[in-house]
Amino acid sequence: MEVNLERVIQILRTRGRSQYGGEAVTQLDHGLQCATLAAAVHSPPQLISACLLHDFGHLVSGLQEDASQLINDFHEQRGAIWLSQLFPPRVTEPIRLHVAAKRYLCTRDPGYNSQLSPVSRASLVLQGGFLDNATADDFIQQPYAIDAVQLRRWDEQSKIPMETTLDLTHFIPILQSCLFSP
């Protein structure tokens, strides 16, 4: 299978119509909400792209992460690896780190855990739960960890049914601007 931006868009438009885990939005709606939040505060194009694509690994894994079935599809790693054929680390690393960022936020931000949806709380257990303090310290020192934490905050806010977002076509030039140069 050829990997190019057209293929990414096709996957978003087709497989993205599936339900986002146990949430009340589709995979595509979730990504569009997250990217729209990033765009609203004039984030760099790489972070907007990461927000749009952060759960792309769910769409290419063939599995659906399901806490009730004890399935962790490691979508963050799968998506980052798949997308690294097209995009530089400034896009793919926040994607790879966004699950660890959830674990970090639950450890370091006392109110964050209470903001998680029930589905997100259940998947937190599958994803390893809270971090110990040393691991949290190490996590936040990694390159792109700050971007991953911001992405993760928007991620949790992006589960609103029927929310108005920018259209996928709005984000295509942003994605194009982030591609590796030929």
MDTraj code that builds the backbone (N, CA, C; nanometers):
import mdtraj as md
import numpy as np

residues = "MET GLU VAL ASN LEU GLU ARG VAL ILE GLN ILE LEU ARG THR ARG GLY ARG SER GLN TYR GLY GLY GLU ALA VAL THR GLN LEU ASP HIS GLY LEU GLN CYS ALA THR LEU ALA ALA ALA VAL HIS SER PRO PRO GLN LEU ILE SER ALA CYS LEU LEU HIS ASP PHE GLY HIS LEU VAL SER GLY LEU GLN GLU ASP ALA SER GLN LEU ILE ASN ASP PHE HIS GLU GLN ARG GLY ALA ILE TRP LEU SER GLN LEU PHE PRO PRO ARG VAL THR GLU PRO ILE ARG LEU HIS VAL ALA ALA LYS ARG TYR LEU CYS THR ARG ASP PRO GLY TYR ASN SER GLN LEU SER PRO VAL SER ARG ALA SER LEU VAL LEU GLN GLY GLY PHE LEU ASP ASN ALA THR ALA ASP ASP PHE ILE GLN GLN PRO TYR ALA ILE ASP ALA VAL GLN LEU ARG ARG TRP ASP GLU GLN SER LYS ILE PRO MET GLU THR THR LEU ASP LEU THR HIS PHE ILE PRO ILE LEU GLN SER CYS LEU PHE SER PRO".split()
xyz = np.array([
    [0.0846, -0.1184, 0.0000],
    [0.0000, 0.0000, 0.0000],
    [0.0887, 0.1242, 0.0000],
    [0.0641, 0.2112, -0.0951],
    [0.1397, 0.3355, -0.1029],
    [0.0951, 0.4296, 0.0087],
    [0.1939, 0.4905, 0.0723],
    [0.1655, 0.5853, 0.1793],
    [0.1870, 0.7259, 0.1249],
    [0.0796, 0.8022, 0.1192],
    [0.0876, 0.9416, 0.0772],
    [-0.0275, 1.0166, 0.1435],
    [-0.0271, 1.1477, 0.1286],
    [-0.1299, 1.2279, 0.1946],
    [-0.2692, 1.1938, 0.1435],
    [-0.2824, 1.1645, 0.0164],
    [-0.4135, 1.1287, -0.0380],
    [-0.4683, 1.0045, 0.0323],
    [-0.3807, 0.9096, 0.0610],
    [-0.4224, 0.7877, 0.1326],
    [-0.4661, 0.8222, 0.2747],
    [-0.3942, 0.9101, 0.3416],
    [-0.4318, 0.9532, 0.4770],
    [-0.5709, 1.0150, 0.4750],
    [-0.5943, 1.1044, 0.3803],
    [-0.7252, 1.1707, 0.3697],
    [-0.8341, 1.0680, 0.3405],
    [-0.8063, 0.9744, 0.2518],
    [-0.9043, 0.8696, 0.2203],
    [-0.9387, 0.7877, 0.3452],
    [-0.8395, 0.7519, 0.4226],
    [-0.8634, 0.6749, 0.5454],
    [-0.9462, 0.7570, 0.6436],
    [-0.9134, 0.8850, 0.6578],
    [-0.9927, 0.9705, 0.7471],
    [-1.1382, 0.9770, 0.7015],
    [-1.1587, 0.9922, 0.5713],
    [-1.2953, 1.0067, 0.5193],
    [-1.3753, 0.8771, 0.5259],
    [-1.3106, 0.7637, 0.5185],
    [-1.3832, 0.6359, 0.5173],
    [-1.3834, 0.5723, 0.6561],
    [-1.2700, 0.5286, 0.7015],
    [-1.2634, 0.4638, 0.8331],
    [-1.2918, 0.5614, 0.9465],
    [-1.2698, 0.6889, 0.9213],
    [-1.2963, 0.7911, 1.0224],
    [-1.4429, 0.8072, 1.0565],
    [-1.5299, 0.7499, 0.9766],
    [-1.6741, 0.7568, 1.0040],
    [-1.7163, 0.6586, 1.1129],
    [-1.6240, 0.5737, 1.1566],
    [-1.6558, 0.4778, 1.2632],
    [-1.6611, 0.5489, 1.3984],
    [-1.7312, 0.4870, 1.4909],
    [-1.7445, 0.5450, 1.6245],
    [-1.6088, 0.5482, 1.6926],
    [-1.5858, 0.6541, 1.7690],
    [-1.4615, 0.6713, 1.8436],
    [-1.4741, 0.5973, 1.9760],
    [-1.4285, 0.4720, 1.9776],
    [-1.4373, 0.3916, 2.0997],
    [-1.5801, 0.3881, 2.1492],
    [-1.5993, 0.4126, 2.2749],
    [-1.7331, 0.4175, 2.3318],
    [-1.7867, 0.5583, 2.3439],
    [-1.7204, 0.6539, 2.2794],
    [-1.7629, 0.7940, 2.2858],
    [-1.8774, 0.8179, 2.1873],
    [-1.9423, 0.9321, 2.1997],
    [-2.0605, 0.9636, 2.1186],
    [-2.0257, 1.0426, 1.9928],
    [-1.9020, 1.0300, 1.9446],
    [-1.8579, 1.0976, 1.8227],
    [-1.7852, 0.9963, 1.7343],
    [-1.7683, 1.0322, 1.6076],
    [-1.6896, 0.9464, 1.5187],
    [-1.5411, 0.9775, 1.5363],
    [-1.4585, 0.8895, 1.4828],
    [-1.3134, 0.9125, 1.4850],
    [-1.2801, 1.0445, 1.4149],
    [-1.3419, 1.0679, 1.2983],
    [-1.3140, 1.1898, 1.2234],
    [-1.3609, 1.3129, 1.2994],
    [-1.4821, 1.3094, 1.3533],
    [-1.5318, 1.4242, 1.4297],
    [-1.4396, 1.4557, 1.5469],
    [-1.3913, 1.3526, 1.6134],
    [-1.3005, 1.3714, 1.7268],
    [-1.1718, 1.4421, 1.6821],
    [-1.1122, 1.3948, 1.5740],
    [-0.9908, 1.4579, 1.5236],
    [-1.0142, 1.6004, 1.4769],
    [-1.1271, 1.6236, 1.4095],
    [-1.1594, 1.7592, 1.3644],
    [-1.1817, 1.8533, 1.4819],
    [-1.2484, 1.8065, 1.5863],
    [-1.2673, 1.8904, 1.7049],
    [-1.1329, 1.9269, 1.7669],
    [-1.0450, 1.8296, 1.7792],
    [-0.9144, 1.8531, 1.8398],
    [-0.8327, 1.9521, 1.7560],
    [-0.8300, 1.9326, 1.6254],
    [-0.7559, 2.0225, 1.5369],
    [-0.8172, 2.1623, 1.5342],
    [-0.9487, 2.1707, 1.5418],
    [-1.0158, 2.3009, 1.5440],
    [-0.9783, 2.3783, 1.6701],
    [-0.9701, 2.3093, 1.7833],
    [-0.9267, 2.3750, 1.9073],
    [-0.7839, 2.4278, 1.8931],
    [-0.6968, 2.3493, 1.8327],
    [-0.5582, 2.3927, 1.8126],
    [-0.5516, 2.5122, 1.7177],
    [-0.6294, 2.5075, 1.6113],
    [-0.6299, 2.6172, 1.5142],
    [-0.6865, 2.7453, 1.5752],
    [-0.7824, 2.7312, 1.6646],
    [-0.8475, 2.8486, 1.7247],
    [-0.7503, 2.9342, 1.8051],
    [-0.6438, 2.8745, 1.8550],
    [-0.5444, 2.9507, 1.9319],
    [-0.4157, 2.9706, 1.8512],
    [-0.4265, 2.9536, 1.7194],
    [-0.3156, 2.9797, 1.6270],
    [-0.1921, 2.8958, 1.6583],
    [-0.2149, 2.7688, 1.6867],
    [-0.1036, 2.6765, 1.7090],
    [-0.0238, 2.6599, 1.5801],
    [0.1006, 2.6162, 1.5920],
    [0.1794, 2.5898, 1.4710],
    [0.1146, 2.4797, 1.3867],
    [0.1371, 2.4823, 1.2560],
    [0.0737, 2.3823, 1.1690],
    [0.1075, 2.2383, 1.2075],
    [0.2266, 2.2158, 1.2597],
    [0.2642, 2.0799, 1.2984],
    [0.1788, 2.0296, 1.4144],
    [0.1475, 2.1166, 1.5100],
    [0.0646, 2.0757, 1.6232],
    [-0.0809, 2.0589, 1.5795],
    [-0.1283, 2.1447, 1.4919],
    [-0.2637, 2.1282, 1.4376],
    [-0.2739, 1.9937, 1.3655],
    [-0.1731, 1.9624, 1.2857],
    [-0.1720, 1.8340, 1.2139],
    [-0.1696, 1.7171, 1.3112],
    [-0.0875, 1.7267, 1.4146],
    [-0.0823, 1.6203, 1.5158],
    [-0.2180, 1.6039, 1.5833],
    [-0.2857, 1.7137, 1.6096],
    [-0.4181, 1.7060, 1.6721],
    [-0.5173, 1.6345, 1.5811],
    [-0.5152, 1.6678, 1.4541],
    [-0.6057, 1.6024, 1.3598],
    [-0.5778, 1.4527, 1.3507],
    [-0.4518, 1.4156, 1.3531],
    [-0.4106, 1.2777, 1.3249],
    [-0.3760, 1.1959, 1.4491],
    [-0.3971, 1.2496, 1.5692],
    [-0.3445, 1.1830, 1.6889],
    [-0.3996, 1.0424, 1.7112],
    [-0.5185, 1.0138, 1.6656],
    [-0.5757, 0.8794, 1.6817],
    [-0.5783, 0.8009, 1.5505],
    [-0.4981, 0.8429, 1.4543],
    [-0.4920, 0.7758, 1.3246],
    [-0.4567, 0.6283, 1.3399],
    [-0.3798, 0.5952, 1.4404],
    [-0.3430, 0.4557, 1.4647],
    [-0.4625, 0.3655, 1.4861],
    [-0.5720, 0.4183, 1.5418],
    [-0.6948, 0.3385, 1.5539],
    [-0.7472, 0.2984, 1.4161],
    [-0.7304, 0.3869, 1.3196],
    [-0.7869, 0.3647, 1.1864],
    [-0.7050, 0.2681, 1.1023],
    [-0.5785, 0.2512, 1.1352],
    [-0.4929, 0.1619, 1.0565],
    [-0.4564, 0.0338, 1.1307],
    [-0.5045, 0.0193, 1.2536],
    [-0.4639, -0.0973, 1.3336],
    [-0.5457, -0.2218, 1.3049],
    [-0.6708, -0.2040, 1.2626],
    [-0.7581, -0.3200, 1.2469],
    [-0.8195, -0.3636, 1.3783],
    [-0.7725, -0.3080, 1.4877],
    [-0.8302, -0.3342, 1.6199],
    [-0.9014, -0.2088, 1.6652],
    [-0.9873, -0.2228, 1.7608],
    [-1.0477, -0.1077, 1.8256],
    [-1.0153, -0.1200, 1.9732],
    [-0.9445, -0.0211, 2.0256],
    [-0.9140, -0.0238, 2.1676],
    [-1.0449, -0.0345, 2.2436],
    [-1.0538, -0.1303, 2.3334],
    [-1.1780, -0.1557, 2.4056],
    [-1.1429, -0.1971, 2.5473],
    [-1.1578, -0.1032, 2.6407],
    [-1.1227, -0.1315, 2.7797],
    [-1.2078, -0.2436, 2.8369],
    [-1.3332, -0.2540, 2.7940],
    [-1.4199, -0.3591, 2.8478],
    [-1.3725, -0.4979, 2.8043],
    [-1.3012, -0.5052, 2.6919],
    [-1.2470, -0.6322, 2.6420],
    [-1.0968, -0.6454, 2.6703],
    [-1.0426, -0.5502, 2.7465],
    [-0.8998, -0.5477, 2.7800],
    [-0.8112, -0.5446, 2.6551],
    [-0.8521, -0.4637, 2.5571],
    [-0.7755, -0.4496, 2.4332],
    [-0.7103, -0.3116, 2.4300],
    [-0.5787, -0.3098, 2.4243],
    [-0.5034, -0.1871, 2.4020],
    [-0.4379, -0.2022, 2.2654],
    [-0.4768, -0.1205, 2.1699],
    [-0.4235, -0.1349, 2.0337],
    [-0.2941, -0.0570, 2.0106],
    [-0.2432, 0.0097, 2.1140],
    [-0.1193, 0.0878, 2.1033],
    [-0.1248, 0.1817, 1.9829],
    [-0.2408, 0.2444, 1.9686],
    [-0.2659, 0.3296, 1.8525],
    [-0.1686, 0.4456, 1.8416],
    [-0.1211, 0.4960, 1.9538],
    [-0.0305, 0.6103, 1.9515],
    [0.1006, 0.5738, 1.8810],
    [0.1505, 0.4540, 1.9088],
    [0.2751, 0.4100, 1.8449],
    [0.2510, 0.3713, 1.6993],
    [0.1454, 0.2963, 1.6764],
    [0.1133, 0.2520, 1.5402],
    [0.0913, 0.3736, 1.4486],
    [0.0155, 0.4709, 1.4955],
    [-0.0102, 0.5903, 1.4145],
    [0.1156, 0.6705, 1.3884],
    [0.1980, 0.6890, 1.4915],
    [0.3214, 0.7662, 1.4742],
    [0.4154, 0.6983, 1.3754],
    [0.4270, 0.5671, 1.3846],
    [0.5144, 0.4938, 1.2918],
    [0.4617, 0.5065, 1.1487],
    [0.3332, 0.4846, 1.1299],
    [0.2723, 0.4911, 0.9969],
    [0.2909, 0.6308, 0.9379],
    [0.2613, 0.7327, 1.0176],
    [0.2666, 0.8706, 0.9686],
    [0.4091, 0.9231, 0.9530],
    [0.5065, 0.8595, 1.0191],
    [0.6458, 0.9058, 1.0090],
    [0.7024, 0.8865, 0.8684],
    [0.6327, 0.8152, 0.7842],
    [0.6727, 0.8025, 0.6439],
    [0.6448, 0.9315, 0.5663],
    [0.5585, 1.0159, 0.6228],
    [0.5173, 1.1397, 0.5558],
    [0.5552, 1.2663, 0.6306],
    [0.5560, 1.2575, 0.7634],
    [0.5688, 1.3767, 0.8462],
    [0.6913, 1.3696, 0.9368],
    [0.7478, 1.4855, 0.9701],
    [0.8627, 1.4904, 1.0601],
    [0.8211, 1.4700, 1.2065],
    [0.9198, 1.4533, 1.2943],
    [0.8901, 1.4306, 1.4362],
    [0.8049, 1.5393, 1.5019],
    [0.8112, 1.6610, 1.4535],
    [0.7308, 1.7669, 1.5158],
    [0.5808, 1.7380, 1.5032],
    [0.5431, 1.6551, 1.4060],
    [0.4048, 1.6079, 1.3925],
    [0.3877, 1.4736, 1.4631],
    [0.4782, 1.3804, 1.4385],
    [0.4569, 1.2426, 1.4850],
    [0.4890, 1.2203, 1.6324],
    [0.5813, 1.2967, 1.6882],
    [0.6164, 1.2739, 1.8289],
    [0.5035, 1.3112, 1.9259],
    [0.4343, 1.4241, 1.9085],
    [0.3187, 1.4475, 1.9962],
    [0.2131, 1.3375, 1.9837],
    [0.1985, 1.2816, 1.8640],
    [0.1063, 1.1689, 1.8452],
    [0.1546, 1.0495, 1.9267],
    [0.2820, 1.0158, 1.9123],
    [0.3381, 0.9009, 1.9841],
    [0.3284, 0.9184, 2.1353],
    [0.3400, 1.0414, 2.1815],
    [0.3445, 1.0692, 2.3253],
    [0.2092, 1.1021, 2.3876],
    [0.1013, 1.1102, 2.3111],
    [-0.0226, 1.1628, 2.3697],
    [-0.0856, 1.0713, 2.4736],
    [-0.0649, 0.9407, 2.4655],
    [-0.1165, 0.8513, 2.5702],
    [-0.0344, 0.8688, 2.6975],
    [0.0968, 0.8764, 2.6837],
    [0.1814, 0.9029, 2.8007],
    [0.1476, 1.0394, 2.8606],
    [0.1092, 1.1350, 2.7761],
    [0.0696, 1.2672, 2.8258],
    [-0.0564, 1.2584, 2.9111],
    [-0.1488, 1.1717, 2.8743],
    [-0.2680, 1.1511, 2.9587],
    [-0.2258, 1.0978, 3.0943],
    [-0.1387, 0.9994, 3.0943],
    [-0.0896, 0.9411, 3.2194],
    [-0.0161, 1.0468, 3.3019],
    [0.0623, 1.1310, 3.2349],
    [0.1339, 1.2398, 3.3012],
    [0.0356, 1.3384, 3.3648],
    [-0.0631, 1.3812, 3.2875],
    [-0.1607, 1.4778, 3.3392],
    [-0.2386, 1.4214, 3.4575],
    [-0.2739, 1.2953, 3.4519],
    [-0.3449, 1.2340, 3.5646],
    [-0.2576, 1.2312, 3.6893],
    [-0.1279, 1.2194, 3.6704],
    [-0.0335, 1.2165, 3.7821],
    [-0.0082, 1.3560, 3.8376],
    [0.0099, 1.4531, 3.7497],
    [0.0561, 1.5852, 3.7919],
    [-0.0525, 1.6915, 3.8073],
    [-0.1661, 1.6741, 3.7449],
    [-0.2740, 1.7733, 3.7531],
    [-0.3882, 1.7119, 3.8327],
    [-0.4045, 1.7546, 3.9592],
    [-0.5025, 1.6900, 4.0467],
    [-0.6450, 1.6864, 3.9909],
    [-0.6847, 1.7832, 3.9113],
    [-0.8208, 1.7858, 3.8592],
    [-0.8389, 1.7152, 3.7263],
    [-0.7302, 1.6775, 3.6621],
    [-0.7410, 1.6234, 3.5266],
    [-0.8149, 1.4905, 3.5218],
    [-0.7852, 1.4019, 3.6135],
    [-0.8491, 1.2699, 3.6126],
    [-1.0010, 1.2822, 3.6185],
    [-1.0507, 1.3793, 3.6941],
    [-1.1960, 1.3961, 3.7054],
    [-1.2575, 1.4509, 3.5765],
    [-1.1757, 1.5070, 3.4874],
    [-1.2252, 1.5585, 3.3595],
    [-1.2354, 1.4495, 3.2529],
    [-1.1761, 1.3334, 3.2789],
    [-1.1764, 1.2265, 3.1792],
    [-1.3158, 1.1688, 3.1619],
    [-1.3487, 1.1368, 3.0390],
    [-1.4744, 1.0666, 3.0128],
    [-1.4640, 0.9263, 3.0725],
    [-1.5762, 0.8606, 3.0972],
    [-1.5700, 0.7230, 3.1492],
    [-1.4881, 0.6297, 3.0596],
    [-1.4999, 0.6453, 2.9291],
    [-1.4228, 0.5618, 2.8365],
    [-1.2735, 0.5895, 2.8519],
    [-1.2379, 0.7163, 2.8647],
    [-1.0978, 0.7538, 2.8791],
    [-1.0413, 0.7048, 3.0124],
    [-1.1224, 0.7089, 3.1164],
    [-1.0787, 0.6563, 3.2469],
    [-1.0513, 0.5065, 3.2383],
    [-1.1400, 0.4352, 3.1702],
    [-1.1216, 0.2903, 3.1560],
    [-0.9967, 0.2588, 3.0735],
    [-0.9742, 0.3332, 2.9661],
    [-0.8561, 0.3056, 2.8833],
    [-0.7271, 0.3439, 2.9548],
    [-0.7331, 0.4385, 3.0470],
    [-0.6152, 0.4764, 3.1253],
    [-0.5556, 0.3548, 3.1958],
    [-0.6401, 0.2694, 3.2480],
    [-0.5929, 0.1488, 3.3164],
    [-0.5176, 0.0595, 3.2175],
    [-0.5759, 0.0377, 3.0998],
    [-0.5098, -0.0434, 2.9964],
    [-0.3771, 0.0163, 2.9530],
    [-0.3697, 0.1472, 2.9543],
    [-0.2517, 0.2170, 2.9049],
    [-0.1431, 0.2315, 3.0111],
    [-0.1655, 0.1747, 3.1285],
    [-0.0618, 0.1741, 3.2311],
    [-0.0919, 0.2563, 3.3542],
    [-0.2021, 0.3306, 3.3542],
    [-0.2411, 0.4071, 3.4725],
    [-0.1508, 0.5271, 3.4977],
    [-0.1548, 0.5741, 3.6207],
    [-0.0770, 0.6904, 3.6620],
    [0.0724, 0.6590, 3.6513],
    [0.1523, 0.7622, 3.6304],
    [0.2976, 0.7482, 3.6299],
    [0.3506, 0.7675, 3.7713],
    [0.4634, 0.7060, 3.8025],
    [0.5293, 0.7414, 3.9283],
    [0.6004, 0.8752, 3.9054],
    [0.6407, 0.9410, 4.0130],
    [0.6964, 1.0760, 4.0011],
    [0.8223, 1.0814, 3.9155],
    [0.9103, 0.9837, 3.9300],
    [1.0340, 0.9839, 3.8505],
    [1.0025, 0.9697, 3.7016],
    [0.9092, 0.8825, 3.6689],
    [0.8714, 0.8638, 3.5282],
    [0.8041, 0.9891, 3.4737],
    [0.7219, 1.0541, 3.5559],
    [0.6587, 1.1798, 3.5138],
    [0.7647, 1.2868, 3.4880],
    [0.8649, 1.2948, 3.5764],
    [0.9745, 1.3906, 3.5559],
    [1.0478, 1.3623, 3.4251],
    [1.0747, 1.2348, 3.3995],
    [1.1432, 1.1963, 3.2753],
    [1.0573, 1.2267, 3.1528],
    [0.9283, 1.1983, 3.1631],
    [0.8392, 1.2205, 3.0491],
    [0.8423, 1.3656, 3.0041],
    [0.8237, 1.4575, 3.0961],
    [0.8068, 1.5979, 3.0582],
    [0.9360, 1.6595, 3.0044],
    [1.0484, 1.5925, 3.0253],
    [1.1761, 1.6405, 2.9720],
    [1.1987, 1.5980, 2.8269],
    [1.1185, 1.5072, 2.7768],
    [1.1363, 1.4591, 2.6395],
    [1.1030, 1.5685, 2.5382],
    [1.1715, 1.5666, 2.4250],
    [1.1309, 1.6580, 2.3182],
    [0.9845, 1.6315, 2.2802],
    [0.9110, 1.7364, 2.2588],
    [0.7709, 1.7322, 2.2145],
    [0.6719, 1.6923, 2.3239],
    [0.7187, 1.6721, 2.4461],
    [0.6265, 1.6349, 2.5546],
    [0.5280, 1.7477, 2.5842],
    [0.5735, 1.8711, 2.5817],
    [0.4835, 1.9847, 2.6082],
    [0.3732, 1.9892, 2.5023],
    [0.4094, 1.9686, 2.3763],
    [0.3081, 1.9640, 2.2700],
    [0.2114, 1.8482, 2.2929],
    [0.2639, 1.7339, 2.3353],
    [0.1779, 1.6174, 2.3605],
    [0.0807, 1.6444, 2.4743],
    [0.1254, 1.7145, 2.5773],
    [0.0373, 1.7489, 2.6895],
    [-0.0736, 1.8421, 2.6414],
    [-0.0387, 1.9414, 2.5612],
    [-0.1423, 2.0317, 2.5093],
    [-0.2386, 1.9561, 2.4189],
    [-0.1856, 1.8722, 2.3318],
    [-0.2706, 1.7900, 2.2451],
    [-0.3670, 1.7085, 2.3305],
    [-0.3149, 1.6491, 2.4359],
    [-0.3982, 1.5626, 2.5208],
    [-0.5096, 1.6416, 2.5895],
    [-0.4827, 1.7652, 2.6290],
    [-0.5895, 1.8481, 2.6888],
    [-0.7008, 1.8717, 2.5862],
    [-0.6626, 1.9055, 2.4636],
    [-0.7631, 1.9244, 2.3584],
    [-0.8323, 1.7932, 2.3253],
    [-0.7573, 1.6845, 2.3286],
    [-0.8122, 1.5512, 2.3017],
    [-0.9325, 1.5252, 2.3922],
    [-0.9180, 1.5499, 2.5190],
    [-1.0267, 1.5216, 2.6138],
    [-1.1450, 1.6149, 2.5935],
    [-1.1208, 1.7331, 2.5397],
    [-1.2294, 1.8294, 2.5149],
    [-1.2999, 1.8039, 2.3813],
    [-1.2559, 1.7043, 2.3079],
    [-1.3005, 1.6834, 2.1690],
    [-1.3912, 1.5625, 2.1539],
    [-1.4883, 1.5539, 2.2411],
    [-1.5791, 1.4385, 2.2396],
    [-1.7247, 1.4840, 2.2471],
    [-1.7532, 1.5973, 2.1854],
    [-1.8846, 1.6605, 2.1958],
    [-1.9672, 1.6268, 2.0715],
    [-2.0777, 1.5553, 2.0884],
    [-2.1612, 1.5212, 1.9724],
    [-2.2114, 1.6468, 1.9010],
    [-2.2083, 1.6419, 1.7687],
    [-2.2627, 1.7478, 1.6829],
    [-2.1896, 1.8821, 1.6979],
    [-2.0702, 1.8822, 1.7509],
    [-1.9931, 2.0057, 1.7665],
    [-1.9548, 2.0604, 1.6289],
    [-1.9642, 2.1906, 1.6128],
    [-1.9237, 2.2548, 1.4884],
    [-1.7714, 2.2619, 1.4833],
    [-1.7151, 2.2205, 1.3703],
    [-1.5700, 2.2230, 1.3523],
    [-1.5370, 2.2791, 1.2150],
    [-1.4114, 2.3074, 1.1969],
    [-1.3627, 2.3335, 1.0623],
    [-1.3716, 2.2033, 0.9836],
    [-1.3922, 2.2136, 0.8544],
    [-1.4060, 2.0961, 0.7688],
    [-1.2688, 2.0338, 0.7414],
    [-1.2690, 1.9064, 0.7097],
    [-1.1439, 1.8375, 0.6772],
    [-1.0680, 1.9094, 0.5655],
    [-1.1391, 1.9617, 0.4672],
    [-1.0714, 2.0304, 0.3563],
    [-0.9924, 2.1526, 0.4042],
    [-1.0353, 2.2138, 0.5138],
    [-0.9606, 2.3265, 0.5707],
    [-0.8201, 2.2828, 0.6125],
    [-0.8086, 2.1599, 0.6602],
    [-0.6819, 2.1132, 0.7164],
    [-0.5869, 2.0536, 0.6131],
    [-0.6346, 2.0270, 0.4923],
    [-0.5473, 1.9641, 0.3921],
    [-0.4251, 2.0512, 0.3598],
    [-0.4394, 2.1823, 0.3358],
    [-0.3189, 2.2631, 0.3115],
    [-0.2249, 2.2672, 0.4330],
    [-0.2813, 2.2603, 0.5518],
    [-0.1977, 2.2577, 0.6723],
    [-0.1173, 2.1284, 0.6756],
    [-0.1835, 2.0168, 0.6483],
    [-0.1128, 1.8888, 0.6414],
    [-0.0052, 1.8928, 0.5327],
    [-0.0392, 1.9470, 0.4167],
    [0.0575, 1.9546, 0.3060],
    [0.1807, 2.0351, 0.3455],
    [0.1604, 2.1413, 0.4217],
    [0.2734, 2.2262, 0.4621],
    [0.3681, 2.1553, 0.5583],
    [0.3219, 2.0473, 0.6178],
    [0.4027, 1.9756, 0.7164],
    [0.4724, 1.8524, 0.6604],
    [0.4399, 1.8136, 0.5396],
    [0.5001, 1.6944, 0.4796],
    [0.6511, 1.7103, 0.4663],
    [0.7219, 1.5964, 0.4731],
    [0.8641, 1.5988, 0.4400],
    [0.8805, 1.6586, 0.3018],
    [0.9828, 1.7378, 0.2815],
    [1.0110, 1.7918, 0.1477],
    [1.0689, 1.6814, 0.0609],
    [1.0274, 1.6753, -0.0672],
    [1.0800, 1.5698, -0.1562],
    [1.2273, 1.5900, -0.1863],
])
top = md.Topology()
chain = top.add_chain()
for i, resn in enumerate(residues, 1):
    res = top.add_residue(resn, chain, resSeq=i)
    for name in ("N", "CA", "C"):
        top.add_atom(name, md.element.get_by_symbol(name[0]), res)
traj = md.Trajectory(xyz[None], top)
